Amino acid sequence: MPPLDLNEQTQQLRALARGFEELHDRVRDLSYAPGTDALRKITPLLLQAQELTTTALGHLTALDNSAYTSLTGSRAGLEALSATVAGASLACTDLAEALSANPYEGAPFDGHPADDAQVRAARHAEAIPRMSSHLKDAALQLDVGATACHYLATSITNSLPVAAPHQPHAARHQAVPRLNDTQHAALKALAQGGGQLCEGARKGVARVVAKNGSRIPVATFRALAKRGLVTAETGKSLLVGQEITVTEQGQRALAQHRPAPVPTVAAAPATSAMPRAHR
């Protein structure tokens, strides 16, 4: 059996992350009516979540049986991927629970009256909050799964031997990601003691808080994690909180950051007053 190509694995993990992101957006933006419409729209989401779970499990098995286990930090990578498998499975469960909470229409048993419009409306009103809660939980798990896959892909890439060993040491470290001002401020705050990724006050919505109290947009955190500048302790639940640390690559990005130059406005040339005409 040929050895596992870790470079190919990183590309596949990024593709898996995009799959998590795509499904997250579909679940988050889902619009449905209780009953048959909900069943028709949620079913393909559940099937796709099951495919993502199977794919993530396949990557975990492949990496666990490869030379990846000899690389520095591989244990944390395998733990992150196993947590991704668990999170994807929970997303499947949440989507299935949404289908379970869905109010279905059908004929009652003999001797029982059929639901009238008022009873049907009451059943729908009771089911919608439960379904929405399960869908939000599923979206949250998918969002975390995407971040974990990006982190693992970057971690594997950084752990691989340099392809061109004859290059000087400085050249191998010159490709440090450039940061915009928002990303630099977030990374700087996280570098001052770390931070935490946890569930926000609104259920199903994650939030990131630095230890110094700064709130960091989740999109900014994901951009930093995608480029391997920060890592989150994905083995823990968001309810408990996942500790965030800045990686060595992130520290280099901070050290090499240069603020964008402030555009200067050229001063208008001074104009001398026109002499008054004397009559």
Backbone as CSV, one residue per row, in Angstrom:
resi,resn,N_x,N_y,N_z,CA_x,CA_y,CA_z,C_x,C_y,C_z
1,MET,0.850,-1.196,0.000,0.000,0.000,0.000,0.892,1.254,0.000
2,PRO,0.707,2.171,-0.946,1.578,3.356,-1.023,1.407,4.242,0.200
3,PRO,2.475,4.945,0.604,2.375,5.834,1.769,1.400,6.971,1.502
4,LEU,0.812,7.467,2.572,-0.166,8.549,2.468,0.527,9.850,2.059
5,ASP,-0.021,10.517,1.063,0.504,11.808,0.617,-0.090,12.892,1.514
6,LEU,0.717,13.426,2.426,0.210,14.410,3.378,-0.140,15.729,2.708
7,ASN,0.565,16.074,1.638,0.216,17.293,0.907,-1.187,17.168,0.301
8,GLU,-1.484,15.990,-0.228,-2.828,15.757,-0.771,-3.867,15.768,0.334
9,GLN,-3.487,15.247,1.507,-4.409,15.257,2.645,-4.785,16.678,3.054
10,THR,-3.817,17.584,3.028,-4.124,18.964,3.408,-5.122,19.589,2.441
11,GLN,-4.973,19.291,1.142,-5.923,19.811,0.155,-7.310,19.225,0.393
12,GLN,-7.368,17.951,0.717,-8.659,17.304,0.967,-9.301,17.828,2.249
13,LEU,-8.472,18.130,3.252,-9.008,18.685,4.490,-9.578,20.088,4.263
14,ARG,-8.927,20.872,3.422,-9.466,22.200,3.110,-10.766,22.074,2.314
15,ALA,-10.831,21.083,1.438,-12.088,20.836,0.717,-13.179,20.414,1.694
16,LEU,-12.805,19.607,2.692,-13.771,19.203,3.715,-14.234,20.409,4.521
17,ALA,-13.303,21.318,4.832,-13.677,22.541,5.551,-14.680,23.354,4.749
18,ARG,-14.448,23.456,3.440,-15.403,24.191,2.593,-16.758,23.504,2.576
19,GLY,-16.750,22.163,2.643,-18.013,21.435,2.728,-18.763,21.757,4.012
20,PHE,-18.029,21.832,5.132,-18.646,22.221,6.403,-19.199,23.647,6.319
21,GLU,-18.427,24.550,5.716,-18.865,25.949,5.606,-20.129,26.069,4.756
22,GLU,-20.144,25.339,3.638,-21.309,25.397,2.749,-22.559,24.878,3.457
23,LEU,-22.412,23.737,4.153,-23.567,23.175,4.848,-23.995,24.077,6.002
24,HIS,-23.028,24.676,6.692,-23.346,25.614,7.772,-24.225,26.742,7.253
25,ASP,-23.851,27.309,6.102,-24.622,28.420,5.550,-26.030,27.975,5.154
26,ARG,-26.142,26.775,4.613,-27.463,26.276,4.204,-28.365,26.041,5.416
27,VAL,-27.793,25.488,6.483,-28.587,25.249,7.691,-28.960,26.574,8.349
28,ARG,-27.995,27.488,8.434,-28.246,28.783,9.075,-29.318,29.572,8.349
29,ASP,-29.331,29.523,7.028,-30.242,30.341,6.235,-31.516,29.603,5.839
30,LEU,-31.743,28.429,6.412,-32.884,27.609,6.011,-34.208,28.297,6.342
31,SER,-35.074,28.332,5.353,-36.428,28.844,5.538,-37.395,27.711,5.202
32,TYR,-38.332,27.448,6.080,-39.210,26.281,5.883,-40.552,26.518,6.562
33,ALA,-41.516,25.726,6.155,-42.817,25.675,6.821,-42.925,24.319,7.502
34,PRO,-43.424,24.254,8.733,-43.528,22.972,9.417,-44.353,21.975,8.607
35,GLY,-43.987,20.705,8.717,-44.715,19.667,7.999,-43.902,19.113,6.845
36,THR,-44.564,18.872,5.744,-43.925,18.258,4.578,-42.793,19.119,4.023
37,ASP,-42.983,20.451,4.021,-41.945,21.342,3.501,-40.660,21.211,4.308
38,ALA,-40.766,21.141,5.634,-39.579,20.988,6.484,-38.895,19.655,6.224
39,LEU,-39.674,18.591,6.082,-39.095,17.276,5.807,-38.339,17.291,4.478
40,ARG,-38.918,17.922,3.482,-38.301,17.967,2.153,-37.008,18.769,2.174
41,LYS,-36.917,19.816,2.985,-35.742,20.684,2.978,-34.652,20.239,3.948
42,ILE,-35.030,19.627,5.068,-34.034,19.228,6.066,-33.379,17.898,5.703
43,THR,-34.118,17.025,5.033,-33.584,15.700,4.696,-32.263,15.767,3.924
44,PRO,-32.135,16.559,2.850,-30.830,16.602,2.156,-29.714,17.186,3.012
45,LEU,-30.053,18.056,3.964,-29.033,18.607,4.861,-28.506,17.507,5.785
46,LEU,-29.411,16.677,6.270,-29.000,15.564,7.131,-28.128,14.583,6.361
47,LEU,-28.492,14.276,5.128,-27.706,13.347,4.320,-26.314,13.905,4.036
48,GLN,-26.232,15.214,3.777,-24.920,15.825,3.535,-24.075,15.831,4.807
49,ALA,-24.701,16.064,5.958,-23.969,16.018,7.231,-23.421,14.622,7.489
50,GLN,-24.185,13.602,7.121,-23.696,12.229,7.277,-22.507,11.958,6.366
51,GLU,-22.541,12.512,5.148,-21.400,12.347,4.237,-20.152,13.040,4.787
52,LEU,-20.323,14.230,5.363,-19.183,14.932,5.954,-18.609,14.149,7.124
53,THR,-19.491,13.552,7.930,-19.029,12.739,9.060,-18.206,11.558,8.568
54,THR,-18.709,10.880,7.522,-17.991,9.734,6.956,-16.637,10.147,6.399
55,THR,-16.613,11.298,5.702,-15.352,11.778,5.130,-14.345,12.129,6.218
56,ALA,-14.805,12.827,7.257,-13.911,13.195,8.365,-13.366,11.946,9.056
57,LEU,-14.209,10.943,9.233,-13.766,9.697,9.858,-12.736,8.990,8.974
58,GLY,-12.921,9.053,7.654,-11.948,8.458,6.744,-10.583,9.131,6.847
59,HIS,-10.584,10.461,6.957,-9.314,11.187,7.112,-8.652,10.835,8.446
60,LEU,-9.448,10.716,9.504,-8.894,10.361,10.811,-8.218,8.993,10.756
61,THR,-8.887,8.026,10.136,-8.328,6.678,10.024,-7.053,6.677,9.187
62,ALA,-7.091,7.418,8.069,-5.919,7.449,7.187,-4.718,8.091,7.875
63,LEU,-4.939,9.211,8.549,-3.822,9.901,9.214,-3.291,9.088,10.386
64,ASP,-4.161,8.396,11.088,-3.738,7.590,12.240,-2.876,6.414,11.812
65,ASN,-3.004,5.980,10.553,-2.228,4.853,10.045,-1.151,5.310,9.062
66,SER,-0.626,6.513,9.275,0.360,7.055,8.338,1.566,7.612,9.089
67,ALA,2.510,8.109,8.314,3.702,8.723,8.892,3.389,10.034,9.607
68,TYR,2.167,10.519,9.459,1.787,11.763,10.141,1.965,11.653,11.645
69,THR,1.759,10.449,12.205,1.850,10.272,13.659,3.254,10.530,14.197
70,SER,4.259,10.550,13.310,5.632,10.811,13.765,5.973,12.303,13.743
71,LEU,5.077,13.138,13.205,5.341,14.568,13.133,5.029,15.250,14.454
72,THR,5.758,16.291,14.747,5.523,17.063,15.963,4.117,17.656,15.959
73,GLY,3.406,17.466,17.068,2.060,18.027,17.193,0.971,17.191,16.579
74,SER,1.310,15.998,16.084,0.304,15.184,15.402,-0.791,14.689,16.357
75,ARG,-0.437,14.494,17.631,-1.460,14.038,18.581,-2.591,15.053,18.689
76,ALA,-2.224,16.331,18.813,-3.250,17.379,18.891,-4.067,17.423,17.603
77,GLY,-3.419,17.182,16.464,-4.136,17.179,15.195,-5.151,16.058,15.120
78,LEU,-4.736,14.861,15.571,-5.659,13.723,15.562,-6.818,13.954,16.532
79,GLU,-6.515,14.556,17.676,-7.581,14.853,18.630,-8.557,15.880,18.064
80,ALA,-8.027,16.868,17.352,-8.899,17.872,16.733,-9.791,17.231,15.682
81,LEU,-9.227,16.308,14.895,-10.019,15.659,13.855,-11.053,14.710,14.457
82,SER,-10.685,14.034,15.548,-11.674,13.164,16.197,-12.809,13.990,16.794
83,ALA,-12.478,15.188,17.319,-13.523,16.077,17.818,-14.403,16.573,16.673
84,THR,-13.809,16.743,15.487,-14.585,17.140,14.312,-15.570,16.045,13.925
85,VAL,-15.123,14.795,13.993,-16.024,13.670,13.717,-17.193,13.676,14.702
86,ALA,-16.871,13.900,15.979,-17.923,13.938,16.999,-18.875,15.104,16.749
87,GLY,-18.318,16.276,16.412,-19.157,17.443,16.151,-20.056,17.240,14.946
88,ALA,-19.508,16.624,13.886,-20.326,16.346,12.705,-21.439,15.357,13.035
89,SER,-21.136,14.386,13.882,-22.165,13.434,14.308,-23.258,14.132,15.108
90,LEU,-22.851,15.085,15.965,-23.845,15.848,16.728,-24.706,16.700,15.804
91,ALA,-24.092,17.241,14.735,-24.873,18.003,13.760,-25.917,17.104,13.100
92,CYS,-25.526,15.864,12.784,-26.488,14.901,12.235,-27.626,14.659,13.219
93,THR,-27.267,14.487,14.494,-28.285,14.254,15.518,-29.222,15.443,15.639
94,ASP,-28.667,16.656,15.606,-29.510,17.854,15.713,-30.469,17.965,14.533
95,LEU,-29.976,17.673,13.334,-30.846,17.723,12.156,-31.932,16.646,12.245
96,ALA,-31.557,15.466,12.743,-32.554,14.407,12.923,-33.573,14.786,13.997
97,GLU,-33.095,15.461,15.055,-34.014,15.907,16.105,-34.983,16.964,15.568
98,ALA,-34.497,17.800,14.652,-35.390,18.783,14.035,-36.489,18.083,13.249
99,LEU,-36.132,17.009,12.556,-37.146,16.239,11.846,-38.097,15.542,12.815
100,SER,-37.562,15.112,13.955,-38.402,14.461,14.956,-39.392,15.438,15.568
101,ALA,-38.957,16.696,15.744,-39.841,17.711,16.321,-40.834,18.264,15.305
102,ASN,-40.626,17.951,14.032,-41.479,18.472,12.968,-42.899,17.918,13.101
103,PRO,-43.934,18.754,13.045,-45.320,18.262,13.141,-45.797,17.698,11.800
104,TYR,-46.119,16.426,11.792,-46.561,15.770,10.563,-48.088,15.704,10.513
105,GLU,-48.605,15.689,9.297,-50.049,15.609,9.097,-50.408,14.192,8.664
106,GLY,-51.484,13.694,9.175,-51.947,12.362,8.813,-53.259,12.070,9.501
107,ALA,-53.862,10.969,9.113,-55.153,10.605,9.696,-54.958,10.037,11.099
108,PRO,-55.814,10.410,12.055,-55.708,9.863,13.417,-56.252,8.441,13.479
109,PHE,-56.102,7.800,14.638,-56.694,6.482,14.848,-58.217,6.589,14.819
110,ASP,-58.839,5.461,14.570,-60.299,5.429,14.579,-60.825,5.888,15.927
111,GLY,-61.838,6.695,15.891,-62.442,7.182,17.120,-61.870,8.482,17.614
112,HIS,-60.789,8.960,16.979,-60.182,10.227,17.376,-60.490,11.277,16.309
113,PRO,-60.861,12.478,16.736,-61.197,13.509,15.745,-59.946,14.030,15.040
114,ALA,-60.134,14.424,13.805,-59.026,15.036,13.055,-58.757,16.435,13.588
115,ASP,-57.519,16.871,13.471,-57.155,18.209,13.955,-57.855,19.282,13.127
116,ASP,-58.387,20.252,13.838,-58.924,21.395,13.112,-57.809,22.424,12.930
117,ALA,-58.130,23.536,12.292,-57.109,24.548,11.992,-56.476,25.106,13.245
118,GLN,-57.259,25.272,14.321,-56.719,25.834,15.556,-55.720,24.878,16.213
119,VAL,-56.070,23.598,16.237,-55.165,22.607,16.833,-53.890,22.484,16.001
120,ARG,-54.039,22.507,14.682,-52.878,22.408,13.801,-51.945,23.601,14.006
121,ALA,-52.526,24.780,14.143,-51.707,25.977,14.362,-50.976,25.904,15.696
122,ALA,-51.629,25.354,16.709,-50.992,25.218,18.019,-49.825,24.229,17.964
123,ARG,-50.000,23.128,17.221,-48.920,22.142,17.075,-47.722,22.766,16.365
124,HIS,-47.996,23.555,15.348,-46.914,24.215,14.618,-46.193,25.228,15.512
125,ALA,-46.955,25.990,16.286,-46.360,27.004,17.159,-45.482,26.357,18.223
126,GLU,-45.847,25.166,18.662,-45.043,24.458,19.660,-43.784,23.850,19.042
127,ALA,-43.884,23.424,17.783,-42.764,22.722,17.157,-41.677,23.670,16.650
128,ILE,-42.062,24.833,16.167,-41.095,25.727,15.512,-39.925,26.105,16.423
129,PRO,-40.131,26.515,17.683,-38.974,26.850,18.536,-38.041,25.658,18.761
130,ARG,-38.609,24.475,18.907,-37.778,23.278,19.122,-36.960,22.970,17.868
131,MET,-37.594,23.060,16.716,-36.872,22.808,15.471,-35.773,23.841,15.255
132,SER,-36.084,25.101,15.512,-35.099,26.164,15.336,-33.901,25.971,16.248
133,SER,-34.143,25.530,17.469,-33.056,25.295,18.413,-32.123,24.193,17.914
134,HIS,-32.700,23.108,17.405,-31.874,22.018,16.879,-31.088,22.468,15.646
135,LEU,-31.697,23.263,14.786,-31.010,23.731,13.589,-29.858,24.673,13.947
136,LYS,-30.049,25.525,14.952,-28.974,26.418,15.390,-27.810,25.620,15.970
137,ASP,-28.131,24.587,16.747,-27.067,23.750,17.306,-26.288,23.049,16.194
138,ALA,-27.005,22.567,15.175,-26.334,21.900,14.050,-25.414,22.874,13.326
139,ALA,-25.887,24.092,13.091,-25.067,25.095,12.402,-23.803,25.410,13.195
140,LEU,-23.922,25.487,14.511,-22.765,25.780,15.359,-21.727,24.671,15.257
141,GLN,-22.158,23.413,15.296,-21.230,22.289,15.184,-20.526,22.297,13.825
142,LEU,-21.249,22.631,12.777,-20.653,22.672,11.437,-19.637,23.804,11.316
143,ASP,-19.916,24.929,11.948,-18.994,26.064,11.932,-17.682,25.695,12.620
144,VAL,-17.785,25.039,13.766,-16.578,24.615,14.490,-15.814,23.566,13.678
145,GLY,-16.534,22.665,13.015,-15.882,21.656,12.191,-15.066,22.262,11.065
146,ALA,-15.597,23.313,10.441,-14.858,23.986,9.368,-13.556,24.589,9.893
147,THR,-13.642,25.259,11.044,-12.451,25.868,11.633,-11.406,24.812,11.981
148,ALA,-11.849,23.683,12.535,-10.920,22.618,12.921,-10.212,22.030,11.707
149,CYS,-10.930,21.855,10.595,-10.308,21.294,9.388,-9.273,22.254,8.808
150,HIS,-9.580,23.545,8.790,-8.603,24.523,8.314,-7.357,24.507,9.210
151,TYR,-7.585,24.442,10.524,-6.459,24.418,11.460,-5.579,23.195,11.223
152,LEU,-6.215,22.028,11.058,-5.435,20.806,10.883,-4.656,20.836,9.576
153,ALA,-5.274,21.321,8.503,-4.579,21.399,7.215,-3.346,22.292,7.326
154,THR,-3.495,23.429,7.990,-2.356,24.341,8.158,-1.292,23.721,9.058
155,SER,-1.739,23.029,10.099,-0.796,22.394,11.021,0.040,21.333,10.309
156,ILE,-0.605,20.532,9.453,0.134,19.500,8.719,1.140,20.142,7.768
157,THR,0.703,21.185,7.074,1.592,21.875,6.134,2.824,22.418,6.849
158,ASN,2.617,23.023,8.007,3.744,23.604,8.752,4.666,22.539,9.328
159,SER,4.156,21.307,9.495,4.960,20.234,10.080,5.772,19.463,9.044
160,LEU,5.406,19.619,7.774,6.108,18.863,6.731,7.514,19.410,6.509
161,PRO,8.455,18.549,6.140,9.815,19.024,5.838,9.786,20.011,4.684
162,VAL,10.711,20.959,4.709,10.793,21.949,3.642,11.245,21.266,2.357
163,ALA,10.551,21.559,1.254,10.832,20.878,-0.016,12.202,21.259,-0.575
164,ALA,12.654,22.485,-0.306,13.945,22.932,-0.856,14.913,23.241,0.280
165,PRO,15.626,22.217,0.785,16.498,22.426,1.937,17.691,23.329,1.663
166,HIS,18.024,23.567,0.372,19.181,24.404,0.086,18.893,25.876,0.287
167,GLN,17.601,26.238,0.432,17.271,27.639,0.633,17.743,28.096,2.009
168,PRO,18.163,29.330,2.130,18.566,29.839,3.442,17.389,29.856,4.399
169,HIS,17.713,29.816,5.690,16.682,29.766,6.724,15.715,30.935,6.621
170,ALA,16.214,32.112,6.338,15.348,33.291,6.277,14.323,33.157,5.163
171,ALA,14.728,32.544,4.043,13.817,32.431,2.912,12.670,31.499,3.216
172,ARG,12.909,30.488,4.072,11.852,29.539,4.375,10.777,30.151,5.240
173,HIS,11.035,31.267,5.875,10.057,31.864,6.787,9.542,33.215,6.289
174,GLN,9.797,33.516,5.023,9.398,34.835,4.574,7.904,34.918,4.249
175,ALA,7.255,33.753,3.987,5.852,33.772,3.579,4.936,33.836,4.795
176,VAL,5.038,34.889,5.550,4.162,35.101,6.702,2.919,35.849,6.224
177,PRO,1.714,35.358,6.572,0.504,36.017,6.082,0.437,37.483,6.488
178,ARG,-0.007,38.316,5.558,-0.196,39.729,5.857,-1.508,39.907,6.597
179,LEU,-1.533,40.822,7.523,-2.711,41.079,8.351,-3.286,42.448,8.031
180,ASN,-4.618,42.516,8.001,-5.214,43.849,7.961,-5.293,44.382,9.395
181,ASP,-5.745,45.596,9.555,-5.732,46.211,10.890,-6.620,45.474,11.867
182,THR,-7.787,44.999,11.413,-8.700,44.267,12.299,-8.079,42.961,12.758
183,GLN,-7.476,42.225,11.821,-6.838,40.954,12.167,-5.645,41.170,13.092
184,HIS,-4.876,42.219,12.835,-3.716,42.492,13.700,-4.161,42.814,15.118
185,ALA,-5.211,43.622,15.258,-5.706,43.967,16.592,-6.206,42.734,17.320
186,ALA,-6.911,41.848,16.603,-7.419,40.622,17.222,-6.276,39.703,17.633
187,LEU,-5.296,39.524,16.743,-4.168,38.641,17.044,-3.345,39.190,18.198
188,LYS,-3.170,40.490,18.243,-2.416,41.114,19.335,-3.124,40.908,20.667
189,ALA,-4.467,41.034,20.663,-5.227,40.822,21.902,-5.115,39.378,22.365
190,LEU,-5.175,38.425,21.429,-5.076,37.009,21.789,-3.665,36.652,22.248
191,ALA,-2.662,37.357,21.727,-1.282,37.080,22.131,-1.009,37.528,23.563
192,GLN,-1.853,38.390,24.106,-1.662,38.898,25.462,-2.386,38.024,26.485
193,GLY,-2.188,36.719,26.398,-2.781,35.815,27.381,-3.788,34.841,26.827
194,GLY,-4.024,34.863,25.515,-4.951,33.908,24.916,-6.375,34.420,24.903
195,GLY,-7.288,33.506,24.668,-8.704,33.863,24.605,-9.546,32.610,24.687
196,GLN,-10.826,32.759,24.380,-11.738,31.621,24.496,-12.817,31.705,23.417
197,LEU,-13.058,30.552,22.774,-14.168,30.394,21.829,-15.275,29.665,22.563
198,CYS,-16.446,30.273,22.650,-17.523,29.682,23.431,-18.866,30.053,22.817
199,GLU,-19.909,29.460,23.363,-21.255,29.771,22.888,-21.696,31.094,23.479
200,GLY,-22.278,31.941,22.634,-22.701,33.260,23.070,-24.015,33.242,23.817
201,ALA,-24.474,34.429,24.172,-25.736,34.547,24.883,-26.891,34.033,24.041
202,ARG,-26.784,34.203,22.735,-27.790,33.680,21.821,-27.401,32.269,21.438
203,LYS,-28.255,31.321,21.753,-27.929,29.919,21.543,-27.647,29.644,20.076
204,GLY,-26.586,28.862,19.826,-26.240,28.521,18.467,-25.302,29.501,17.796
205,VAL,-24.927,30.558,18.500,-24.030,31.567,17.939,-22.760,31.607,18.778
206,ALA,-21.618,31.370,18.136,-20.341,31.366,18.858,-19.841,32.792,19.052
207,ARG,-18.973,32.960,20.057,-18.325,34.247,20.264,-16.894,34.008,20.716
208,VAL,-16.052,34.985,20.473,-14.639,34.891,20.829,-14.299,36.068,21.726
209,VAL,-13.692,35.758,22.871,-13.326,36.794,23.838,-11.872,36.595,24.235
210,ALA,-11.076,37.655,24.110,-9.687,37.605,24.564,-9.646,37.727,26.086
211,LYS,-8.543,37.274,26.673,-8.420,37.310,28.129,-8.411,38.729,28.673
212,ASN,-8.060,39.689,27.809,-8.084,41.085,28.265,-9.465,41.720,28.154
213,GLY,-10.466,40.892,27.769,-11.836,41.373,27.690,-12.277,41.827,26.320
214,SER,-11.382,41.869,25.352,-11.737,42.319,24.007,-12.626,41.290,23.321
215,ARG,-13.671,41.768,22.642,-14.525,40.904,21.829,-13.959,40.861,20.417
216,ILE,-13.857,39.672,19.869,-13.276,39.482,18.541,-14.340,38.871,17.634
217,PRO,-14.578,39.463,16.467,-15.559,38.888,15.539,-15.191,37.446,15.180
218,VAL,-16.200,36.576,15.137,-15.950,35.168,14.809,-15.329,35.046,13.425
219,ALA,-15.764,35.880,12.482,-15.201,35.825,11.128,-13.704,36.134,11.139
220,THR,-13.293,37.073,11.977,-11.871,37.410,12.081,-11.096,36.245,12.682
221,PHE,-11.652,35.629,13.739,-10.998,34.466,14.342,-10.838,33.344,13.325
222,ARG,-11.894,33.085,12.547,-11.823,32.014,11.557,-10.770,32.312,10.497
223,ALA,-10.631,33.568,10.110,-9.609,33.936,9.131,-8.210,33.684,9.693
224,LEU,-8.016,33.976,10.980,-6.710,33.737,11.611,-6.444,32.238,11.745
225,ALA,-7.470,31.481,12.146,-7.300,30.037,12.311,-7.050,29.356,10.975
226,LYS,-7.712,29.844,9.930,-7.561,29.245,8.601,-6.122,29.331,8.122
227,ARG,-5.409,30.384,8.536,-4.021,30.570,8.104,-3.020,30.073,9.144
228,GLY,-3.533,29.357,10.167,-2.637,28.752,11.144,-2.021,29.717,12.121
229,LEU,-2.640,30.890,12.306,-2.079,31.885,13.219,-2.568,31.683,14.648
230,VAL,-3.714,31.034,14.820,-4.247,30.713,16.138,-4.799,29.296,16.111
231,THR,-4.915,28.694,17.291,-5.524,27.373,17.415,-6.538,27.409,18.552
232,ALA,-7.550,26.558,18.436,-8.570,26.436,19.482,-8.570,25.005,19.999
233,GLU,-8.854,24.854,21.278,-8.866,23.543,21.928,-10.174,22.835,21.569
234,THR,-10.240,22.286,20.337,-11.491,21.773,19.801,-11.996,20.518,20.512
235,GLY,-11.178,19.917,21.367,-11.634,18.734,22.087,-12.656,19.040,23.162
236,LYS,-12.864,20.304,23.482,-13.823,20.692,24.521,-15.096,21.244,23.888
237,SER,-16.187,21.179,24.635,-17.454,21.725,24.168,-17.416,23.247,24.205
238,LEU,-18.190,23.867,23.316,-18.283,25.326,23.332,-18.992,25.820,24.586
239,LEU,-19.807,24.965,25.190,-20.478,25.361,26.429,-19.452,25.568,27.543
240,VAL,-18.412,24.727,27.544,-17.330,24.866,28.524,-16.389,25.981,28.114
241,GLY,-16.161,26.077,26.795,-15.234,27.079,26.269,-13.952,26.432,25.771
242,GLN,-13.526,26.805,24.581,-12.304,26.272,23.986,-11.210,27.333,24.057
243,GLU,-10.107,26.983,24.714,-9.004,27.926,24.868,-8.336,28.203,23.515
244,ILE,-8.018,29.453,23.275,-7.375,29.890,22.028,-5.945,30.313,22.342
245,THR,-5.012,29.861,21.528,-3.615,30.267,21.680,-3.080,30.738,20.330
246,VAL,-2.116,31.613,20.376,-1.463,32.111,19.169,-0.293,31.187,18.845
247,THR,-0.222,30.735,17.596,0.835,29.817,17.179,2.145,30.567,16.930
248,GLU,3.201,29.793,16.683,4.496,30.398,16.347,4.374,31.220,15.065
249,GLN,3.586,30.699,14.106,3.359,31.454,12.868,2.640,32.768,13.162
250,GLY,1.707,32.721,14.110,1.006,33.939,14.489,1.921,34.953,15.145
251,GLN,2.851,34.469,15.975,3.812,35.380,16.614,4.705,36.041,15.560
252,ARG,5.081,35.284,14.523,5.900,35.866,13.458,5.104,36.909,12.677
253,ALA,3.821,36.613,12.459,2.983,37.578,11.734,2.859,38.879,12.511
254,LEU,2.762,38.775,13.838,2.703,39.981,14.670,4.014,40.760,14.584
255,ALA,5.125,40.014,14.657,6.435,40.685,14.657,6.718,41.382,13.334
256,GLN,6.213,40.823,12.245,6.520,41.372,10.930,5.433,42.299,10.405
257,HIS,4.398,42.522,11.205,3.297,43.375,10.737,3.754,44.821,10.598
258,ARG,3.360,45.416,9.512,3.623,46.831,9.276,2.291,47.510,8.975
259,PRO,1.920,48.514,9.762,0.643,49.195,9.514,0.574,49.753,8.103
260,ALA,-0.639,49.741,7.572,-0.819,50.317,6.236,-0.518,51.807,6.288
261,PRO,0.200,52.312,5.292,0.532,53.740,5.307,-0.726,54.598,5.256
262,VAL,-0.718,55.657,6.035,-1.850,56.578,6.059,-1.730,57.520,4.872
263,PRO,-2.765,57.526,4.026,-2.666,58.412,2.849,-2.608,59.876,3.267
264,THR,-1.735,60.600,2.615,-1.596,62.026,2.924,-2.216,62.857,1.814
265,VAL,-2.830,63.927,2.203,-3.463,64.822,1.241,-2.520,65.986,0.978
266,ALA,-2.145,66.159,-0.257,-1.224,67.245,-0.599,-1.893,68.585,-0.343
267,ALA,-1.120,69.470,0.272,-1.668,70.800,0.554,-1.853,71.573,-0.740
268,ALA,-2.952,72.288,-0.789,-3.230,73.096,-1.987,-2.200,74.213,-2.069
269,PRO,-1.697,74.494,-3.272,-0.683,75.563,-3.404,-1.271,76.905,-3.011
270,ALA,-0.435,77.680,-2.313,-0.909,78.995,-1.865,-1.093,79.907,-3.063
271,THR,-2.151,80.630,-3.020,-2.423,81.577,-4.113,-2.354,82.985,-3.561
272,SER,-1.631,83.825,-4.268,-1.525,85.215,-3.816,-2.763,85.981,-4.223
273,ALA,-3.147,86.901,-3.408,-4.343,87.689,-3.697,-4.091,88.561,-4.922
274,MET,-5.101,88.578,-5.748,-5.001,89.414,-6.946,-5.040,90.884,-6.544
275,PRO,-4.155,91.694,-7.065,-4.201,93.127,-6.711,-5.456,93.768,-7.262
276,ARG,-5.993,94.645,-6.457,-7.189,95.350,-6.906,-6.813,96.353,-8.006
277,ALA,-7.721,96.438,-8.913,-7.498,97.417,-9.980,-7.785,98.818,-9.459
278,HIS,-6.907,99.740,-9.729,-7.109,101.138,-9.308,-7.604,101.945,-10.483
279,ARG,-8.612,102.656,-10.198,-9.144,103.524,-11.254,-8.431,104.860,-11.211
